[in-house]
């Protein structure tokens, strides 16, 4: 068992190869609750002269798998004992587990059980963080995950989205929590395209039954992106840096109230931007629909819209969603068409009944519908679809036109 030295009633440390090791804890916040619901234990090392030893330097000291496992256990023991000495209510303790050496060395699996017993920490308050991409022996990894679950611990996949992470492990390991790698939130903070990808990843993880933590949040904008992506929890320097002592009484309610209001304002602004973007097209669209009702010539009616440089294509659907006209392209857009997507450019007899612009038009007959930006299967470009039902010769149609969408 770890040889710990008591520094005070709420703090202990230990020594390893001439270094002094201590625990720091970074809070993990529930966005909905606006408070810390967990703390990640992080190791800090100092040389005898008091200067800090970087974590990479500490982790490079062990010479083999057994020594790496011993250091890993030393860190976990230190974190558990320091956490147990502080007032944290029912908060979780997130512990990084070096699953690579756990699998390669195959130690006695009773270590964590004994650690919980000696510290007095309930198993359900321990979240075991695993970097799933580190381990090639998946069967052995599942064996250890099953052991921790039987103890009553929660399982978290760490750094998801980095390296060789894939959803196969998520389906198989069924983690309680998935922590999104910080690189993804940094990229999402700079790119609307990556932001949409992040939202999709969070949605898939929720469908898999996992809660989602976005870690590495360092700016207000990144926090807003994480909230907009529907993450459950959030962690990063923007809220709090790791500290040796946990201040469970510190309130972050105002911070999260402001962020949630900011996210709502951004959503309103994006809707306003979208409305502004298409404001000039509604008059043209009304003229085109009226022309079609009067003359019953779809291609001529579509030409009314092509004076707008954003216009891409027009097409006509029936009530069942089948495309009953060919795609009519704006002349200025035909020069930009990408031959690589030739198999998808022809929409004849395609069925678009599953698309929002079709069923929304049917739900509100005679009212112009404007979609959110989405990726068009026709040419793999972002677009907005304007649609409306129209009755011609006793038959109901949905008149559609696509506008090219450029990210702000």
DOSETI-592728 format. One record per residue (C-alpha): x, y, z; residue in one letter; residue number from 0. Coordinates in Angstrom, 3 decimals. Example, Ala and Ser with C-alpha at 12.3 -4.5 7.8 and 13.67 -1.06 7.14 Angstrom:
2
R       px       py       pz residuo num
R   12.300   -4.500    7.800       a   0
R   13.670   -1.060    7.140       s   1
***
This chain:
408
R       px       py       pz residuo num
R    0.000    0.000    0.000       x   0
R    1.106    3.558   -0.701       x   1
R    3.321    5.227    1.884       x   2
R    1.535    8.533    2.388       x   3
R    2.614   11.470    4.518       x   4
R   -0.048   13.602    6.186       x   5
R    0.454   17.312    5.529       x   6
R   -2.856   18.418    7.059       x   7
R   -6.258   16.964    7.875       x   8
R   -7.373   17.356    4.261       x   9
R   -4.186   16.755    2.299       x  10
R   -1.624   13.961    1.953       x  11
R    1.298   13.413   -0.393       x  12
R    3.858   10.737   -1.211       x  13
R    7.311   10.377   -2.752       x  14
R    8.328    8.573   -5.915       x  15
R   11.888    8.285   -7.243       x  16
R   12.986   11.496   -5.540       x  17
R    9.871   13.444   -6.499       x  18
R    7.111   14.684   -4.223       x  19
R    3.680   13.749   -5.573       x  20
R    0.425   15.480   -4.687       x  21
R   -3.168   15.595   -5.946       x  22
R   -4.985   18.357   -7.737       x  23
R   -8.664   18.213   -8.653       x  24
R  -10.454   19.865  -11.560       x  25
R  -14.240   20.191  -11.292       x  26
R  -16.602   18.756  -13.890       x  27
R  -19.845   20.710  -14.136       x  28
R  -23.358   19.680  -15.011       x  29
R  -24.611   22.287  -17.480       x  30
R  -28.231   21.888  -16.383       x  31
R  -27.448   22.041  -12.647       x  32
R  -24.854   24.801  -12.929       x  33
R  -22.590   23.173  -10.353       x  34
R  -19.737   20.710  -10.003       x  35
R  -20.902   17.099   -9.978       x  36
R  -17.464   15.522  -10.149       x  37
R  -13.735   16.155   -9.894       x  38
R  -10.919   14.673  -11.954       x  39
R   -7.848   13.684   -9.985       x  40
R   -4.626   14.970  -11.577       x  41
R   -1.097   14.260  -10.396       x  42
R    1.429   16.995   -9.610       x  43
R    5.124   16.286   -9.115       x  44
R    7.870   18.486   -7.640       x  45
R   11.619   18.063   -7.406       x  46
R   13.435   18.473   -4.062       x  47
R   14.175   22.146   -4.858       x  48
R   10.443   22.836   -5.244       x  49
R   10.382   23.187   -9.034       x  50
R    7.643   21.379  -10.898       x  51
R    8.282   18.191  -12.857       x  52
R    6.011   18.121  -15.933       x  53
R    3.579   15.166  -16.057       x  54
R    5.326   13.868  -19.187       x  55
R    8.606   13.774  -17.270       x  56
R    7.022   11.835  -14.411       x  57
R    5.408    9.317  -16.766       x  58
R    8.725    8.718  -18.548       x  59
R   10.452    7.485  -15.361       x  60
R    9.104    3.884  -15.251       x  61
R   11.210    1.443  -17.258       x  62
R    8.691   -1.317  -17.910       x  63
R    5.032   -2.237  -17.749       x  64
R    5.129   -3.334  -14.109       x  65
R    6.710   -0.039  -13.027       x  66
R    4.158    1.898  -15.083       x  67
R    1.357    0.016  -13.345       x  68
R    2.905    0.741   -9.950       x  69
R    3.077    4.470  -10.703       x  70
R   -0.498    4.388  -11.961       x  71
R   -1.638    2.760   -8.741       x  72
R    0.365    5.243   -6.684       x  73
R   -1.421    8.142   -8.358       x  74
R   -4.853    6.584   -7.955       x  75
R   -4.254    5.830   -4.287       x  76
R   -3.086    9.360   -3.631       x  77
R   -6.130   10.871   -5.363       x  78
R   -8.606    8.650   -3.510       x  79
R   -7.134    9.443   -0.095       x  80
R   -6.986   13.171   -0.805       x  81
R  -10.527   13.167   -2.160       x  82
R  -11.827   11.268    0.872       x  83
R  -10.441   13.956    3.199       x  84
R  -12.460   16.763    1.626       x  85
R  -16.099   17.790    1.768       x  86
R  -17.465   16.855   -1.666       x  87
R  -21.013   15.728   -0.927       x  88
R  -22.081   13.065   -3.411       x  89
R  -19.743   14.244   -6.192       x  90
R  -17.896   11.745   -8.348       x  91
R  -14.145   11.246   -8.377       x  92
R  -12.855   10.707  -11.924       x  93
R   -9.710    8.565  -11.933       x  94
R   -7.540    7.951  -14.985       x  95
R   -6.678    4.292  -15.361       x  96
R   -3.736    3.238  -17.508       x  97
R   -5.652    0.434  -19.165       x  98
R   -2.729   -0.488  -21.403       x  99
R   -0.584   -1.680  -18.502       x 100
R   -3.555   -3.019  -16.573       x 101
R   -4.182   -5.387  -19.478       x 102
R   -0.530   -6.205  -20.231       x 103
R    0.447   -6.902  -16.610       x 104
R   -2.850   -8.524  -15.591       x 105
R   -2.504   -7.723  -11.882       x 106
R   -4.692   -8.854   -9.005       x 107
R   -8.028   -7.168   -9.643       x 108
R   -8.711   -6.610   -5.961       x 109
R   -6.619   -3.433   -5.762       x 110
R   -9.462   -0.954   -6.342       x 111
R  -11.811   -2.828   -3.990       x 112
R   -9.233   -2.646   -1.199       x 113
R   -8.541    1.019   -1.944       x 114
R  -12.198    1.901   -1.631       x 115
R  -12.477    0.034    1.646       x 116
R   -9.470    1.732    3.242       x 117
R  -10.495    5.205    2.076       x 118
R  -14.184    4.954    2.857       x 119
R  -15.197    6.159   -0.614       x 120
R  -18.332    4.445   -1.922       x 121
R  -17.801    2.608   -5.209       x 122
R  -20.652    4.462   -6.923       x 123
R  -18.739    7.714   -6.473       x 124
R  -15.761    6.460   -8.468       x 125
R  -15.630    6.998  -12.242       x 126
R  -12.901    4.953  -13.917       x 127
R  -11.578    6.769  -16.990       x 128
R  -10.212    4.528  -19.742       x 129
R   -8.527    5.550  -22.973       x 130
R   -9.974    2.748  -25.084       x 131
R   -7.634    3.260  -28.058       x 132
R   -4.617    2.291  -25.919       x 133
R   -5.634   -1.356  -25.641       x 134
R   -5.377   -4.001  -28.359       x 135
R   -6.540   -6.930  -26.187       x 136
R  -10.183   -5.965  -26.186       x 137
R  -11.378   -9.121  -24.426       x 138
R   -9.087   -8.492  -21.470       x 139
R  -10.167   -4.839  -21.340       x 140
R  -13.814   -5.963  -21.172       x 141
R  -12.887   -8.299  -18.343       x 142
R  -11.498   -5.444  -16.242       x 143
R  -14.399   -3.139  -17.146       x 144
R  -16.793   -5.843  -15.963       x 145
R  -14.876   -6.089  -12.679       x 146
R  -15.153   -2.345  -12.017       x 147
R  -18.850   -2.449  -12.850       x 148
R  -19.393   -5.299  -10.413       x 149
R  -17.728   -3.204   -7.726       x 150
R  -20.302   -0.501   -8.436       x 151
R  -18.019    1.997  -10.195       x 152
R  -18.967    4.008  -13.268       x 153
R  -16.995    3.636  -16.500       x 154
R  -15.908    6.575  -18.645       x 155
R  -14.166    6.557  -22.019       x 156
R  -11.591    9.355  -22.066       x 157
R  -10.249   11.392  -25.000       x 158
R  -12.929   10.176  -27.400       x 159
R  -12.412   11.674  -30.841       x 160
R   -8.613   11.493  -30.637       x 161
R   -6.281    8.937  -32.169       x 162
R   -8.030    5.751  -33.256       x 163
R  -11.209    6.201  -31.247       x 164
R  -14.220    4.572  -32.842       x 165
R  -17.844    3.881  -32.041       x 166
R  -17.366    0.105  -32.083       x 167
R  -15.823    0.324  -28.615       x 168
R  -18.708    2.495  -27.423       x 169
R  -21.304   -0.067  -28.523       x 170
R  -19.277   -2.873  -26.960       x 171
R  -18.089   -1.344  -23.656       x 172
R  -21.296    0.637  -23.038       x 173
R  -19.620    3.344  -20.941       x 174
R  -21.696    5.403  -18.539       x 175
R  -19.847    8.555  -19.567       x 176
R  -17.816    9.578  -22.621       x 177
R  -15.351   12.465  -22.422       x 178
R  -14.828   14.281  -25.718       x 179
R  -11.189   15.073  -26.486       x 180
R  -10.305   18.745  -26.094       x 181
R   -9.047   19.005  -29.683       x 182
R  -12.595   18.554  -30.953       x 183
R  -14.028   21.469  -28.962       x 184
R  -11.109   23.651  -30.031       x 185
R  -11.767   22.858  -33.692       x 186
R  -15.530   23.225  -33.240       x 187
R  -14.936   26.666  -31.754       x 188
R  -13.352   27.725  -35.037       x 189
R  -15.475   25.891  -37.605       x 190
R  -19.239   25.606  -37.999       x 191
R  -18.663   22.398  -39.940       x 192
R  -16.814   20.784  -37.015       x 193
R  -19.447   22.212  -34.674       x 194
R  -22.100   20.245  -36.569       x 195
R  -19.905   17.145  -36.360       x 196
R  -19.592   17.602  -32.590       x 197
R  -23.365   17.903  -32.269       x 198
R  -23.775   14.695  -34.264       x 199
R  -21.234   12.842  -32.110       x 200
R  -22.985   13.937  -28.912       x 201
R  -26.310   12.790  -30.347       x 202
R  -24.899    9.361  -31.256       x 203
R  -23.356    8.940  -27.806       x 204
R  -26.676    9.785  -26.203       x 205
R  -28.369    7.181  -28.415       x 206
R  -25.764    4.692  -27.161       x 207
R  -26.812    5.449  -23.575       x 208
R  -23.780    7.489  -22.495       x 209
R  -23.620   10.874  -20.830       x 210
R  -21.192   13.277  -22.497       x 211
R  -18.496   15.490  -20.991       x 212
R  -16.764   18.076  -23.178       x 213
R  -13.318   18.677  -21.693       x 214
R  -10.653   21.255  -22.419       x 215
R  -13.065   24.217  -22.602       x 216
R  -10.928   27.346  -22.345       x 217
R  -13.089   30.170  -23.714       x 218
R  -16.654   31.405  -23.413       x 219
R  -17.218   30.659  -27.090       x 220
R  -16.128   27.030  -26.635       x 221
R  -18.474   26.751  -23.652       x 222
R  -21.351   28.035  -25.786       x 223
R  -20.479   25.542  -28.529       x 224
R  -20.502   22.672  -26.006       x 225
R  -23.891   23.777  -24.688       x 226
R  -25.294   24.112  -28.223       x 227
R  -24.024   20.579  -28.985       x 228
R  -26.213   19.326  -26.101       x 229
R  -23.346   18.067  -23.940       x 230
R  -24.334   17.036  -20.411       x 231
R  -21.201   18.121  -18.588       x 232
R  -18.287   20.429  -19.194       x 233
R  -14.726   20.758  -17.900       x 234
R  -11.902   23.183  -18.555       x 235
R   -9.807   26.183  -17.568       x 236
R  -12.618   28.575  -18.513       x 237
R  -14.443   27.455  -15.380       x 238
R  -11.727   26.318  -12.995       x 239
R   -8.112   25.197  -12.966       x 240
R   -7.048   22.134  -10.969       x 241
R   -6.519   22.914   -7.295       x 242
R   -5.276   20.858   -4.348       x 243
R   -8.254   21.825   -2.208       x 244
R  -11.822   21.399   -3.397       x 245
R  -14.182   24.287   -2.793       x 246
R  -17.537   22.549   -3.074       x 247
R  -19.324   25.671   -1.840       x 248
R  -18.136   27.863   -4.710       x 249
R  -21.148   28.852   -6.803       x 250
R  -21.102   28.820  -10.587       x 251
R  -24.855   29.333  -10.983       x 252
R  -24.466   32.857  -12.365       x 253
R  -21.825   31.705  -14.843       x 254
R  -24.087   28.997  -16.243       x 255
R  -27.155   31.226  -16.230       x 256
R  -25.231   33.722  -18.351       x 257
R  -23.977   30.983  -20.675       x 258
R  -27.441   29.536  -21.182       x 259
R  -28.828   32.988  -21.940       x 260
R  -25.923   33.551  -24.322       x 261
R  -26.615   30.271  -26.104       x 262
R  -30.290   31.167  -26.438       x 263
R  -29.316   34.552  -27.851       x 264
R  -26.977   32.889  -30.356       x 265
R  -29.791   30.580  -31.446       x 266
R  -32.101   33.560  -31.947       x 267
R  -29.358   35.385  -33.856       x 268
R  -28.746   32.430  -36.146       x 269
R  -32.443   32.223  -36.915       x 270
R  -32.453   35.957  -37.621       x 271
R  -29.398   35.581  -39.871       x 272
R  -31.171   32.799  -41.742       x 273
R  -34.314   34.882  -42.158       x 274
R  -32.231   37.818  -43.358       x 275
R  -30.380   35.581  -45.816       x 276
R  -33.585   34.422  -47.485       x 277
R  -35.597   37.626  -47.066       x 278
R  -35.022   38.702  -50.664       x 279
R  -36.036   35.341  -52.085       x 280
R  -39.552   35.139  -50.644       x 281
R  -40.968   37.695  -53.082       x 282
R  -39.378   35.917  -56.049       x 283
R  -40.568   32.554  -54.739       x 284
R  -44.142   33.825  -54.452       x 285
R  -43.971   35.097  -58.040       x 286
R  -42.638   31.739  -59.258       x 287
R  -45.402   29.789  -57.485       x 288
R  -48.071   32.132  -58.831       x 289
R  -46.620   31.776  -62.332       x 290
R  -46.764   27.984  -62.016       x 291
R  -50.403   28.024  -60.883       x 292
R  -51.321   30.314  -63.791       x 293
R  -49.256   28.801  -66.622       x 294
R  -48.618   25.261  -65.335       x 295
R  -45.121   25.294  -66.837       x 296
R  -42.608   24.410  -64.145       x 297
R  -39.370   25.248  -65.999       x 298
R  -40.579   28.708  -67.013       x 299
R  -41.819   29.311  -63.479       x 300
R  -38.446   28.275  -62.072       x 301
R  -36.657   30.769  -64.322       x 302
R  -38.304   33.585  -62.341       x 303
R  -36.046   32.661  -59.400       x 304
R  -32.767   32.505  -61.284       x 305
R  -32.176   36.243  -61.138       x 306
R  -30.964   35.654  -57.572       x 307
R  -27.266   34.618  -57.658       x 308
R  -27.728   32.328  -54.644       x 309
R  -30.231   30.137  -56.473       x 310
R  -29.095   26.589  -57.271       x 311
R  -32.004   24.446  -58.467       x 312
R  -35.778   24.032  -58.514       x 313
R  -37.745   20.786  -58.439       x 314
R  -41.315   19.634  -57.980       x 315
R  -42.548   16.924  -55.582       x 316
R  -45.932   15.252  -55.306       x 317
R  -47.817   14.680  -52.053       x 318
R  -46.039   11.331  -51.547       x 319
R  -42.635   12.972  -51.829       x 320
R  -41.684   11.669  -55.270       x 321
R  -39.886   14.092  -57.543       x 322
R  -42.098   14.558  -60.599       x 323
R  -39.891   17.018  -62.475       x 324
R  -36.255   17.059  -63.424       x 325
R  -33.902   19.344  -61.530       x 326
R  -33.979   22.755  -63.163       x 327
R  -30.620   24.429  -62.505       x 328
R  -29.859   28.118  -62.513       x 329
R  -27.701   28.923  -65.576       x 330
R  -24.991   30.525  -63.428       x 331
R  -24.843   27.426  -61.234       x 332
R  -24.555   24.896  -64.070       x 333
R  -20.989   26.081  -64.641       x 334
R  -20.106   25.131  -61.038       x 335
R  -21.629   21.646  -61.046       x 336
R  -19.206   18.969  -59.917       x 337
R  -19.066   15.947  -62.205       x 338
R  -17.782   13.805  -59.323       x 339
R  -21.336   13.710  -57.975       x 340
R  -22.922   12.912  -61.327       x 341
R  -24.799    9.802  -60.046       x 342
R  -26.720   12.028  -57.608       x 343
R  -27.355   15.070  -59.786       x 344
R  -30.445   13.636  -61.452       x 345
R  -33.411   13.682  -59.076       x 346
R  -35.999   12.099  -61.375       x 347
R  -38.299    9.730  -59.442       x 348
R  -36.353   10.234  -56.206       x 349
R  -38.437   10.244  -53.040       x 350
R  -37.853   13.111  -50.600       x 351
R  -40.778   12.443  -48.261       x 352
R  -38.360   12.023  -45.346       x 353
R  -36.998   15.544  -45.778       x 354
R  -38.161   18.354  -43.518       x 355
R  -38.894   20.701  -46.415       x 356
R  -41.475   18.219  -47.739       x 357
R  -43.372   17.219  -44.613       x 358
R  -43.314   20.747  -43.175       x 359
R  -44.850   22.080  -46.393       x 360
R  -47.601   19.449  -46.221       x 361
R  -48.225   20.255  -42.565       x 362
R  -48.743   23.963  -43.321       x 363
R  -50.298   24.132  -46.798       x 364
R  -49.816   27.354  -48.744       x 365
R  -47.209   28.767  -46.332       x 366
R  -43.607   29.259  -47.403       x 367
R  -41.243   26.960  -45.480       x 368
R  -37.543   27.710  -44.993       x 369
R  -35.238   24.900  -43.921       x 370
R  -32.130   25.195  -41.805       x 371
R  -28.814   24.782  -43.650       x 372
R  -28.097   21.140  -44.476       x 373
R  -25.873   19.074  -46.761       x 374
R  -27.596   18.415  -50.082       x 375
R  -27.231   14.888  -51.400       x 376
R  -27.548   16.246  -54.924       x 377
R  -24.098   17.840  -55.008       x 378
R  -22.681   17.512  -51.473       x 379
R  -22.921   21.240  -50.762       x 380
R  -24.581   23.139  -47.958       x 381
R  -27.914   24.571  -48.981       x 382
R  -31.237   25.969  -47.760       x 383
R  -34.524   24.764  -49.236       x 384
R  -37.556   27.013  -49.666       x 385
R  -40.781   25.053  -50.223       x 386
R  -44.547   25.486  -50.411       x 387
R  -47.552   23.403  -51.356       x 388
R  -49.441   24.441  -54.464       x 389
R  -52.530   22.971  -56.129       x 390
R  -52.473   22.818  -59.932       x 391
R  -55.213   21.122  -61.925       x 392
R  -56.640   19.618  -58.774       x 393
R  -53.313   17.975  -57.844       x 394
R  -51.229   18.973  -54.828       x 395
R  -47.507   19.562  -55.366       x 396
R  -44.632   20.845  -53.259       x 397
R  -42.659   23.504  -55.145       x 398
R  -39.016   23.501  -53.935       x 399
R  -35.961   25.603  -54.622       x 400
R  -32.451   25.272  -53.145       x 401
R  -30.217   28.210  -52.291       x 402
R  -26.479   27.919  -51.892       x 403
R  -25.496   28.461  -48.244       x 404
R  -22.158   29.985  -47.312       x 405
R  -21.037   29.647  -43.685       x 406
R  -20.813   33.018  -41.946       x 407
***
